[in-house]
Amino acid sequence: MYLIVTRSFPPELGGMQSLMWGLSKELSKNFMIKVFADHIEGHKDFDEQASFSIERVGGIKLLRKYRKAQLINEYIKENKVDGIIADHWKSLELIQTSKKKYCLIHGKEINHSKNSAQNKRILKVLNSVEKVIANSQYTKNLAVNCGVIENKIVVINCGVDSAQELNKKTLYKVESILKFKNPRLITVSRFDKRKNHEKIVMALRNLKQIYPDIVYICIGYGEEEENIKKLVKELDLEAQVMFFKDISNDLKNALVYKSNIFVMPSIIYKKSVEGFGIAYVEAAQYGIPSIGGKDGGASDAIDHEKTGLICDGNSLDEIYSSINSMLENKKYLNLGKNAKEFANKFQWLKIIEEYKKILN
C-alpha cells in the first residue's frame, strides 16, 4: 500500500489538485492507495465516487499539519505501508518513518535563498527521501541549485486526462458569446503577477490597430483581477477583453477550443515561478498552440516554434511580436496541429509508467 499525502485535492479546483487526483486515480489501478487530504466543503459526495480510500483532516490550518502527521504516523505503525508520496516537502516534514518517501516538487515552493532557514528545512526533507520528482527540467535545475542531491531527482512531467468531448450546445453558446470577434487569445489561470496578464493587455492595445475585432478571453480569479480590469478600462479595451470565472468545465473547454492562441508568458515574481504549466498541455489537446515565458518550466510543455513559442515575459515587445507572428498568415493553425500531437506524450497512461518505474 502507498499513502498519498496532499494539501491540494479535489473537489477544490486548481492545477495541483488535478495533478494529485490524477496521480492517485492512476496509481490505484496498480497499487492499494490511501489518500490523506485536507478537509474541504463538499468533499463527501466527491470522495464517495473514488475507487480508493480518502481520509480528510480538518481544523485550523496551523494545527492541521500536526494533526495530519500524527494520524499518518499512527496509521503507518498499524498497517503495512510500502511508501509515502507527498505533494509538497511540508507534507513530509513531520512524518516519522523509515518507509520509502517520494516528494513531488513544482518550483516556487523550493525557490528560497541557499542557507536561509527555509532552504535548510527544505533540504532536510528532500535529501532524506528516496526520490524527488520534479515536474520539469527547469524545476530539477532549480532544486540542484538550491542544494538538493542531484541523483535523487527524477523529472516526470504532469499528466493529463484525455480531452473532454465537447457539447454541441456549449460550442454554440460560445459562438453566440464571441460572435464575430477574431482573432481570439485566451488565458486560463489565476490572476497573479507571475501569470503576466498585465503585459498581454498592454500588447493588445497595439494588436487592436492591426486586428480591430481581436478578443482576449480571461478565465480565472485572483488577487490581481481588479488591477487587470482597471488597466483594461484605462487602455479603452473593454470591447476587446472578456472575463469569466465560476464557469462550468464544459464552457471553459469550449472557450479554449474556439480560441486561436493560448497566451501565458509567465515571469518570475519574487519567489513565485511557473514550474511546468499544465494549462499549456490542456490547450494543446484541443489543437490550440501556446505562448509561454522563458522563466520557468514552460519549455517542457511547449516545443518552441513547433507547438508554440517561448518568449521573454518581461519584454512587452517580445510578447507583442510573438502573438503577432503567430497570427500572421494564421501560423497558429499549423502550430496547433503539432501541439495536439505533442500533447499525447502527457497522457496519464504514459506518465504513470514513469511513476511505476521508480516505485517498483
C-alpha positions in Angstrom: 0.0 0.0 0.0 1.1 3.5 -0.8 -0.1 6.6 1.1 -0.6 9.8 -0.8 -0.3 12.9 1.5 -1.6 16.1 0.0 -2.7 19.6 0.9 -4.3 20.1 -2.6 -7.1 17.8 -3.7 -10.5 18.0 -5.4 -13.2 19.0 -5.2 -11.1 22.1 -4.7 -10.0 23.4 -8.2 -6.5 24.0 -9.5 -3.6 22.5 -11.3 -2.1 20.9 -8.2 -5.5 19.4 -7.2 -5.9 17.9 -10.7 -2.3 16.5 -10.6 -2.8 14.8 -7.2 -6.2 13.4 -8.2 -4.9 12.1 -11.5 -1.8 10.5 -9.7 -4.0 8.9 -7.0 -6.5 7.6 -9.6 -3.9 6.1 -11.9 -1.8 4.6 -9.2 -4.9 2.9 -7.7 -5.1 0.8 -10.8 -1.9 -0.9 -9.9 -1.4 -0.4 -6.1 -3.5 -0.1 -2.9 -3.8 3.6 -2.3 -4.9 5.6 0.7 -5.0 9.4 0.4 -4.7 11.8 3.4 -6.1 15.2 2.2 -7.3 18.4 3.7 -10.9 18.9 4.5 -12.9 20.9 2.0 -16.6 21.8 1.7 -18.5 19.3 -0.5 -15.8 16.6 -0.2 -18.3 13.8 0.9 -20.1 13.4 -2.5 -16.7 13.6 -4.3 -15.0 11.1 -2.1 -17.8 8.5 -2.4 -17.0 8.3 -6.2 -13.3 7.4 -5.7 -12.2 3.8 -6.0 -9.7 4.3 -3.1 -9.8 5.4 0.5 -9.6 9.2 1.2 -9.2 10.5 4.8 -9.9 14.2 5.3 -8.2 16.2 8.0 -9.8 19.5 9.1 -9.2 22.1 11.8 -7.2 25.4 11.9 -4.6 25.4 9.1 -1.7 26.0 11.6 -2.6 22.9 13.7 -3.9 20.8 10.7 -0.4 19.7 9.6 0.4 18.4 13.1 -2.9 16.5 13.3 -2.5 15.1 9.9 1.1 13.9 10.6 0.0 12.3 13.9 -2.8 10.4 12.0 -0.3 9.2 9.4 2.4 8.2 11.9 -0.2 6.1 13.8 -1.5 4.6 10.5 2.0 3.6 9.4 2.5 1.8 12.8 -0.7 -0.2 12.5 -0.7 -1.0 8.7 1.6 -2.5 6.0 2.7 0.6 4.1 5.3 0.3 1.2 5.9 4.0 0.8 4.6 7.6 1.1 4.1 10.0 -1.8 3.7 13.7 -1.0 2.7 16.7 -2.9 5.0 19.1 -1.0 8.0 18.9 1.3 5.9 20.3 4.1 3.6 17.3 3.8 6.5 15.1 4.8 8.3 17.3 7.4 6.6 15.8 10.5 6.2 12.2 9.3 8.5 9.9 11.2 9.1 6.6 9.4 11.8 4.6 7.8 9.4 3.7 4.9 10.4 5.0 1.4 9.3 8.5 0.8 8.8 10.3 -2.5 8.2 14.0 -2.8 6.9 16.0 -5.8 8.4 19.4 -6.4 6.9 22.2 -8.6 9.1 25.2 -8.5 8.0 28.1 -6.3 7.9 26.2 -3.0 11.6 25.4 -3.2 12.7 28.7 -4.6 14.4 30.1 -1.4 17.9 31.5 -0.9 20.6 29.0 -0.2 21.4 28.7 3.5 18.2 30.5 4.5 16.2 29.0 7.3 13.5 27.8 4.8 16.1 26.4 2.5 17.6 24.3 5.4 14.2 22.9 6.2 13.6 22.0 2.6 16.9 20.2 2.2 16.5 18.3 5.4 13.3 16.8 4.0 14.2 16.4 0.3 17.7 15.0 0.9 16.2 12.3 3.1 13.7 10.9 0.6 14.0 8.0 -1.8 13.2 10.2 -4.9 12.4 13.8 -5.5 10.0 14.1 -8.5 10.4 17.4 -10.4 7.7 18.5 -12.8 10.1 19.8 -15.4 13.8 20.1 -16.2 13.7 23.7 -15.0 12.4 22.6 -11.6 15.2 20.0 -11.4 17.8 22.6 -12.1 16.3 24.9 -9.5 16.4 22.1 -6.9 20.0 21.3 -7.7 21.0 25.0 -7.3 19.1 25.0 -4.0 21.2 22.1 -2.7 19.1 19.0 -3.4 21.2 15.9 -4.2 21.1 15.6 -8.0 20.9 11.8 -8.3 17.8 11.8 -6.0 15.9 13.9 -8.6 13.9 12.4 -11.5 11.9 14.6 -13.9 8.3 13.5 -14.5 6.0 16.0 -16.2 2.4 16.5 -15.1 -0.1 14.1 -16.6 -3.4 15.0 -18.2 -6.6 13.0 -18.8 -7.9 12.7 -22.3 -9.6 15.9 -23.5 -13.3 16.0 -22.7 -15.7 15.6 -25.6 -17.3 19.0 -26.3 -21.0 19.5 -26.1 -22.5 21.0 -29.3 -24.9 23.2 -27.3 -22.0 24.6 -25.3 -20.0 25.2 -28.5 -23.0 27.0 -30.0 -23.2 29.1 -26.8 -19.5 30.1 -27.1 -20.1 31.2 -30.7 -23.1 33.3 -29.6 -20.9 34.9 -26.9 -17.9 35.6 -29.1 -20.0 36.4 -32.2 -17.7 38.0 -34.9 -14.7 38.5 -32.6 -11.5 37.3 -34.2 -8.7 36.5 -33.7 -9.1 35.0 -30.3 -6.5 34.9 -27.5 -7.1 33.1 -24.2 -5.6 32.6 -20.8 -6.9 30.1 -18.2 -5.1 30.8 -14.9 -5.2 32.6 -11.5 -4.9 36.4 -11.7 -1.5 36.8 -10.1 1.6 38.8 -11.1 3.5 35.7 -12.3 0.9 34.9 -15.0 1.5 38.2 -16.7 -2.0 39.2 -17.8 -0.9 42.9 -17.5 1.6 42.7 -20.4 -0.8 40.7 -22.6 -3.4 43.5 -22.1 -0.7 46.1 -22.9 0.3 44.2 -26.1 -3.4 44.0 -27.0 -3.6 47.8 -27.3 -1.2 47.7 -30.3 -2.6 44.5 -31.7 -6.0 46.2 -31.8 -4.6 48.6 -34.5 -4.0 45.6 -36.9 -6.9 43.4 -35.7 -9.8 45.6 -34.8 -12.0 42.6 -33.9 -9.4 40.9 -31.7 -10.6 39.5 -28.4 -8.7 38.4 -25.2 -10.6 35.8 -23.1 -9.5 35.7 -19.4 -10.8 32.7 -17.3 -9.9 32.7 -13.6 -9.9 34.6 -10.4 -7.3 36.0 -8.0 -5.8 39.0 -6.2 -4.8 40.8 -9.5 -8.3 40.7 -11.1 -9.3 44.2 -10.1 -6.0 45.7 -11.2 -6.3 44.0 -14.6 -9.9 45.2 -15.1 -8.7 48.7 -14.2 -5.9 48.6 -16.8 -8.4 47.3 -19.4 -10.6 50.3 -18.7 -7.7 52.8 -18.8 -6.5 51.5 -22.1 -10.0 51.6 -23.6 -10.0 47.8 -24.3 -13.3 46.9 -22.6 -14.7 45.7 -26.0 -11.6 43.5 -26.6 -11.3 41.8 -23.2 -13.8 39.3 -21.7 -13.6 38.0 -18.1 -15.1 34.7 -17.0 -15.0 33.0 -13.6 -17.0 30.3 -11.8 -18.0 28.7 -15.1 -18.5 25.1 -15.9 -15.7 22.9 -17.1 -17.7 22.4 -20.3 -17.8 26.1 -21.0 -14.1 26.6 -20.1 -13.0 23.8 -22.5 -15.3 25.1 -25.3 -13.8 28.7 -24.9 -10.3 27.2 -25.2 -11.4 25.1 -28.3 -12.9 28.1 -30.0 -9.7 30.2 -29.4 -6.7 30.6 -31.6 -3.8 31.1 -29.2 -3.3 30.3 -25.5 -1.2 33.1 -24.0 0.6 32.8 -20.7 4.1 34.3 -20.9 4.9 33.7 -17.2 7.7 35.5 -15.3 9.4 35.0 -12.0 7.7 37.3 -9.5 9.5 37.4 -6.1 9.9 33.7 -5.3 6.9 32.6 -7.5 7.7 30.7 -10.7 5.9 28.6 -13.2 7.3 25.1 -12.6 5.6 23.5 -15.6 2.3 24.9 -16.8 -0.3 22.1 -17.3 -2.7 24.7 -18.9 -0.4 24.8 -22.0 -0.9 21.0 -22.4 -4.7 21.2 -21.8 -4.9 23.8 -24.6 -2.7 21.7 -26.9 -5.2 18.8 -26.5 -7.7 20.9 -28.3 -5.2 21.9 -31.0 -4.5 25.3 -29.6 -0.8 26.4 -29.6 0.7 28.4 -26.7 2.9 31.3 -26.0 4.9 30.7 -22.7 7.6 32.5 -20.8 11.3 31.6 -20.8 11.4 31.9 -17.0 10.1 28.6 -15.7 9.2 25.1 -17.0 7.0 26.1 -20.0 9.6 24.8 -22.4 8.8 21.2 -21.2 5.2 21.8 -22.2 5.8 23.9 -25.3 8.1 22.8 -28.2 9.4 26.2 -29.3 8.5 27.0 -32.9 6.7 23.6 -33.3 3.8 23.7 -30.9 4.0 27.3 -29.9 6.5 30.0 -28.9 8.7 30.7 -25.8 9.4 34.4 -25.2 10.8 36.7 -22.6 7.7 37.5 -20.5 9.5 40.6 -19.1 9.6 42.1 -22.6 6.4 43.7 -23.9 8.0 43.8 -27.4 8.6 40.1 -27.4 5.1 39.3 -26.2 3.6 41.5 -28.9 5.8 40.1 -31.7 5.2 36.5 -30.6 1.4 37.0 -30.7 1.6 38.9 -34.0 3.9 36.4 -35.7 1.5 33.5 -34.8 -1.5 35.5 -36.1 0.3 36.4 -39.4 -0.9 34.1 -42.2 -2.7 32.1 -39.4 0.5 30.3 -38.4 -1.3 29.2 -35.3 -3.2 26.6 -37.4 -0.1 24.5 -38.2 1.4 25.0 -34.7 -2.0 23.9 -33.2 -1.9 20.6 -35.2 1.6 19.9 -33.9 0.5 20.8 -30.4 -2.4 18.3 -30.4 0.0 15.5 -31.4 2.7 16.7 -28.8 0.0 16.6 -26.1 -0.2 12.8 -26.3 3.1 12.4 -24.5 1.5 13.9 -21.4 -1.4 11.4 -21.2 -1.7 9.8 -17.8 -1.4 6.4 -19.5 2.2 7.2 -20.4 3.1 9.4 -17.4 2.0 6.8 -14.8 4.6 4.4 -16.3 7.3 6.7 -15.1 6.0 6.6 -11.6 5.7 2.8 -11.6 9.4 2.6 -12.6 10.5 4.4 -9.5 8.0 2.7 -7.2 9.0 -0.8 -8.5 
